[in-house]
Amino acid sequence: PGLDLGRIEGANVFNTGMVLLGWNAIYLRTSDRKYLGPAQAAGDFLLTCLDDNGCFARHTSYGLAHSYNVRAAWALLELGRITKNERYVEGAESNLRWTLLQKMHNGFFRNNVFVPGGRALTHSIGYVLSGLVEFHLLTGNREALESAVTTIQQLHAIYTKRGRIAAELGENFEALSNHICIVGYCQIAIVLLQIYKVTNNSRYRDFAIALIDDAKATQELGSVNAPWYGAIPGSFPIYGRYARLQYPNWATKFFADALLVKIKMTPA
């Protein structure tokens, strides 16, 4: 658990799933079984949070159902494959099915806000797309990939027409804000590069590079001695509603991730 400024809440599905991704990764890198204990404890916890429909209905932020928790399901799926525990795999796949039911015909996902009364952000949309594409990469699930592509096509149309994607989007992908979310740009760029690797469609690669370039333009490079040197803002302009006047560490993290994937998947 944990929120900004040291606020502490109870156990949380999303946060546990993100930490589980780390335990999975370090186990796969090191084969050190000491990481499997906490990983399996996290997996067991996530299973207790699922309802009969595959929704993470317990221990969620603000008590809401969140489509973006499919990213936690990805972590659970990966753990199931590592440990050969079908309970984890089945639990993860049940959440995938629930998430796919949240998709509207146009690729917008319902129940994808962070706070009650909030709006979908490119940030939360990026989490959904990431979970879907990772499911496809691990299992070959075509519906997961095709659902992600439907959403990507909407975002590409917006970017092509306006040269930007608003941070906050409505059910018809209409812009509900004047600022953009740099975190969302970086997350979506990573997904685009993954889809490019699967499809070899250069449109996805070019769209990803454009989003990464936009994010690069916001990096703070004014003074090498400043504590925020090299950081990425949450929003652009920085006073936008998302992480207002902040350089959240996850913005820089996703930016670095996007650059690493770009280096790996695209020519120099």
C-alpha positions as CSV (number, residue, x, y, z in Angstrom):
1,P,0.0,0.0,0.0
2,G,1.0,3.6,-0.1
3,L,0.0,6.9,-1.7
4,D,1.6,10.3,-2.2
5,L,3.1,12.2,0.7
6,G,3.4,9.2,3.0
7,R,-0.4,8.4,3.2
8,I,-0.9,4.7,4.0
9,E,-3.9,2.7,3.0
10,G,-4.7,-1.0,3.3
11,A,-3.5,-3.8,1.0
12,N,-4.1,-2.9,-2.7
13,V,-4.5,-5.1,-5.8
14,F,-2.7,-2.8,-8.2
15,N,0.3,-2.1,-6.0
16,T,0.7,-5.8,-5.1
17,G,0.5,-6.6,-8.8
18,M,3.2,-4.1,-9.7
19,V,5.6,-5.4,-7.0
20,L,4.8,-9.0,-8.2
21,L,6.1,-8.0,-11.6
22,G,9.4,-7.1,-10.0
23,W,9.6,-10.4,-8.0
24,N,8.8,-12.4,-11.2
25,A,11.5,-10.5,-13.1
26,I,14.2,-10.9,-10.6
27,Y,13.5,-14.6,-10.2
28,L,13.6,-15.1,-13.9
29,R,16.9,-13.2,-14.0
30,T,18.6,-14.9,-11.0
31,S,16.7,-18.2,-10.4
32,D,17.0,-17.4,-6.7
33,R,14.1,-19.2,-5.1
34,K,14.0,-16.8,-2.1
35,Y,11.9,-14.5,-4.3
36,L,9.3,-17.1,-5.0
37,G,8.0,-17.0,-1.4
38,P,6.8,-13.3,-1.4
39,A,5.8,-13.7,-5.1
40,Q,3.5,-16.6,-4.2
41,A,2.1,-14.8,-1.2
42,A,1.3,-11.9,-3.5
43,G,-0.3,-14.3,-5.9
44,D,-2.4,-15.9,-3.2
45,F,-3.6,-12.4,-2.1
46,L,-4.6,-11.5,-5.6
47,L,-6.7,-14.6,-5.9
48,T,-8.7,-13.7,-2.8
49,C,-9.5,-10.3,-4.4
50,L,-11.3,-11.8,-7.5
51,D,-15.0,-12.3,-7.5
52,D,-16.9,-14.9,-9.5
53,N,-16.9,-12.8,-12.6
54,G,-13.2,-12.4,-12.7
55,C,-13.3,-8.8,-11.4
56,F,-10.8,-7.6,-8.8
57,A,-13.6,-6.5,-6.5
58,R,-11.8,-6.5,-3.1
59,H,-8.8,-4.4,-1.9
60,T,-9.0,-1.9,-4.8
61,S,-8.4,1.8,-4.8
62,Y,-11.4,3.7,-3.5
63,G,-13.4,0.4,-3.6
64,L,-13.9,0.7,-7.3
65,A,-13.6,-1.9,-10.1
66,H,-10.7,-1.0,-12.3
67,S,-10.1,-2.2,-15.9
68,Y,-6.4,-1.2,-15.5
69,N,-6.0,-4.0,-12.9
70,V,-5.5,-6.3,-15.9
71,R,-1.9,-5.3,-15.5
72,A,-1.9,-7.0,-12.1
73,A,-3.5,-10.0,-13.8
74,W,-0.6,-10.1,-16.2
75,A,1.7,-10.4,-13.1
76,L,-0.4,-13.2,-11.8
77,L,-0.4,-15.0,-15.1
78,E,3.4,-14.7,-15.3
79,L,3.7,-16.2,-11.8
80,G,1.5,-19.1,-12.8
81,R,3.7,-19.9,-15.7
82,I,6.8,-19.6,-13.5
83,T,5.5,-21.9,-10.7
84,K,3.3,-24.1,-13.0
85,N,0.4,-23.2,-10.7
86,E,-2.9,-23.4,-12.6
87,R,-4.8,-21.5,-9.9
88,Y,-2.8,-18.3,-10.7
89,V,-3.2,-18.8,-14.5
90,E,-7.0,-19.4,-14.2
91,G,-7.4,-16.4,-11.9
92,A,-5.5,-14.2,-14.3
93,E,-7.4,-15.4,-17.3
94,S,-10.7,-14.8,-15.5
95,N,-9.7,-11.2,-15.0
96,L,-8.7,-10.9,-18.7
97,R,-12.2,-12.1,-19.7
98,W,-13.8,-9.5,-17.3
99,T,-11.6,-6.8,-18.7
100,L,-12.5,-7.6,-22.3
101,L,-16.2,-7.3,-21.4
102,Q,-15.5,-3.7,-20.3
103,K,-14.5,-2.8,-23.9
104,M,-17.0,-0.7,-25.9
105,H,-17.3,-1.2,-29.6
106,N,-15.0,1.7,-30.3
107,G,-12.2,0.4,-28.0
108,F,-12.9,2.6,-24.9
109,F,-12.8,0.6,-21.7
110,R,-15.4,1.2,-19.0
111,N,-14.5,1.2,-15.3
112,N,-11.1,2.7,-16.0
113,V,-10.8,5.7,-13.7
114,F,-8.5,6.1,-10.7
115,V,-10.9,8.0,-8.4
116,P,-14.7,8.2,-8.0
117,G,-16.1,10.6,-10.6
118,G,-12.8,10.7,-12.4
119,R,-12.1,10.5,-16.1
120,A,-10.2,7.9,-18.1
121,L,-6.6,9.0,-18.6
122,T,-4.1,8.0,-21.2
123,H,-2.2,6.7,-18.1
124,S,-5.0,4.3,-17.1
125,I,-5.6,3.4,-20.8
126,G,-1.9,2.6,-21.1
127,Y,-2.1,0.2,-18.2
128,V,-5.0,-1.7,-19.9
129,L,-3.2,-1.9,-23.2
130,S,0.0,-3.1,-21.5
131,G,-1.9,-5.9,-19.7
132,L,-3.7,-7.0,-22.9
133,V,-0.6,-7.1,-25.0
134,E,1.4,-8.9,-22.4
135,F,-1.3,-11.5,-22.2
136,H,-1.1,-12.0,-25.9
137,L,2.7,-12.3,-25.8
138,L,2.5,-14.9,-23.1
139,T,-0.5,-16.9,-24.3
140,G,-1.1,-16.0,-27.9
141,N,-4.6,-14.7,-27.0
142,R,-5.7,-13.0,-30.2
143,E,-8.7,-11.3,-28.7
144,A,-6.5,-9.5,-26.2
145,L,-4.2,-8.2,-29.0
146,E,-7.1,-7.2,-31.3
147,S,-8.8,-5.3,-28.5
148,A,-5.6,-3.4,-27.8
149,V,-5.3,-2.6,-31.5
150,T,-8.8,-1.2,-31.7
151,T,-8.0,1.2,-28.9
152,I,-4.6,2.1,-30.5
153,Q,-6.4,2.9,-33.8
154,Q,-8.6,5.5,-32.0
155,L,-5.5,7.1,-30.4
156,H,-3.7,7.1,-33.7
157,A,-6.6,8.9,-35.4
158,I,-6.7,11.5,-32.6
159,Y,-2.9,12.1,-32.8
160,T,-2.9,12.3,-36.6
161,K,-5.7,14.9,-36.6
162,R,-4.6,17.0,-33.6
163,G,-0.9,16.3,-33.1
164,R,-1.6,15.5,-29.5
165,I,-3.7,13.2,-27.3
166,A,-5.5,14.9,-24.4
167,A,-4.7,13.4,-20.9
168,E,-8.4,12.9,-20.2
169,L,-10.7,11.2,-22.6
170,G,-14.5,10.5,-22.8
171,E,-16.3,7.4,-24.0
172,N,-16.1,8.6,-27.6
173,F,-12.4,9.5,-27.2
174,E,-13.3,13.1,-27.0
175,A,-10.8,15.4,-25.3
176,L,-11.8,16.4,-21.8
177,S,-8.7,18.3,-20.9
178,N,-6.2,20.8,-22.4
179,H,-3.1,19.1,-21.0
180,I,-1.4,15.9,-22.0
181,C,-0.2,13.1,-19.7
182,I,3.4,12.3,-20.4
183,V,3.3,9.1,-18.4
184,G,0.5,7.9,-20.7
185,Y,2.5,8.8,-23.8
186,C,5.4,6.7,-22.7
187,Q,3.2,3.7,-21.7
188,I,1.4,3.8,-25.0
189,A,4.7,4.0,-26.9
190,I,5.9,0.8,-25.2
191,V,2.7,-1.0,-26.3
192,L,3.0,0.3,-29.8
193,L,6.6,-1.0,-30.1
194,Q,5.4,-4.4,-28.8
195,I,2.6,-4.5,-31.4
196,Y,5.1,-3.4,-34.1
197,K,7.3,-6.4,-33.2
198,V,4.2,-8.7,-33.5
199,T,2.8,-7.2,-36.7
200,N,5.8,-5.7,-38.4
201,N,3.5,-2.7,-39.3
202,S,5.7,0.4,-39.4
203,R,2.8,2.6,-38.6
204,Y,2.9,1.4,-35.0
205,R,6.7,2.0,-34.8
206,D,6.4,5.5,-36.2
207,F,3.6,6.4,-33.8
208,A,5.6,5.2,-30.9
209,I,8.6,7.2,-31.9
210,A,6.5,10.3,-32.3
211,L,5.1,9.9,-28.7
212,I,8.6,9.3,-27.3
213,D,9.9,12.4,-29.1
214,D,7.1,14.4,-27.6
215,A,8.0,13.1,-24.1
216,K,11.7,13.8,-24.7
217,A,10.8,17.4,-25.4
218,T,9.5,17.8,-21.8
219,Q,12.6,16.4,-20.1
220,E,14.1,18.8,-17.6
221,L,17.6,19.5,-18.8
222,G,18.1,23.1,-17.6
223,S,20.7,22.7,-14.8
224,V,22.9,19.6,-14.2
225,N,23.0,20.5,-10.5
226,A,19.2,20.7,-10.1
227,P,17.6,17.8,-8.2
228,W,15.1,17.4,-11.0
229,Y,17.7,17.3,-13.7
230,G,16.7,14.6,-16.2
231,A,13.2,14.2,-14.8
232,I,10.0,13.9,-16.8
233,P,6.8,15.8,-15.6
234,G,3.5,14.0,-15.1
235,S,1.7,16.5,-17.3
236,F,2.5,19.0,-20.0
237,P,2.2,21.8,-19.3
238,I,3.5,20.8,-15.9
239,Y,0.5,22.6,-14.2
240,G,-1.9,20.2,-15.9
241,R,-4.3,18.2,-13.6
242,Y,-2.4,15.0,-13.7
243,A,0.4,15.1,-11.1
244,R,0.2,18.9,-11.1
245,L,3.7,20.6,-10.7
246,Q,5.3,17.2,-10.1
247,Y,8.0,15.0,-11.5
248,P,6.6,11.6,-10.5
249,N,9.3,8.9,-10.5
250,W,7.0,6.6,-12.6
251,A,7.0,9.2,-15.4
252,T,10.8,9.0,-15.7
253,K,10.6,5.2,-15.2
254,F,8.2,4.7,-18.1
255,F,10.2,7.2,-20.2
256,A,13.4,5.1,-19.6
257,D,11.5,1.9,-20.4
258,A,10.2,3.4,-23.6
259,L,13.7,4.4,-24.7
260,L,15.1,1.0,-23.9
261,V,12.4,-0.8,-25.9
262,K,12.9,1.7,-28.8
263,I,16.7,1.0,-28.8
264,K,16.0,-2.7,-28.8
265,M,13.3,-2.8,-31.5
266,T,14.3,0.0,-34.0
267,P,17.4,0.6,-36.1
268,A,20.0,3.1,-34.8
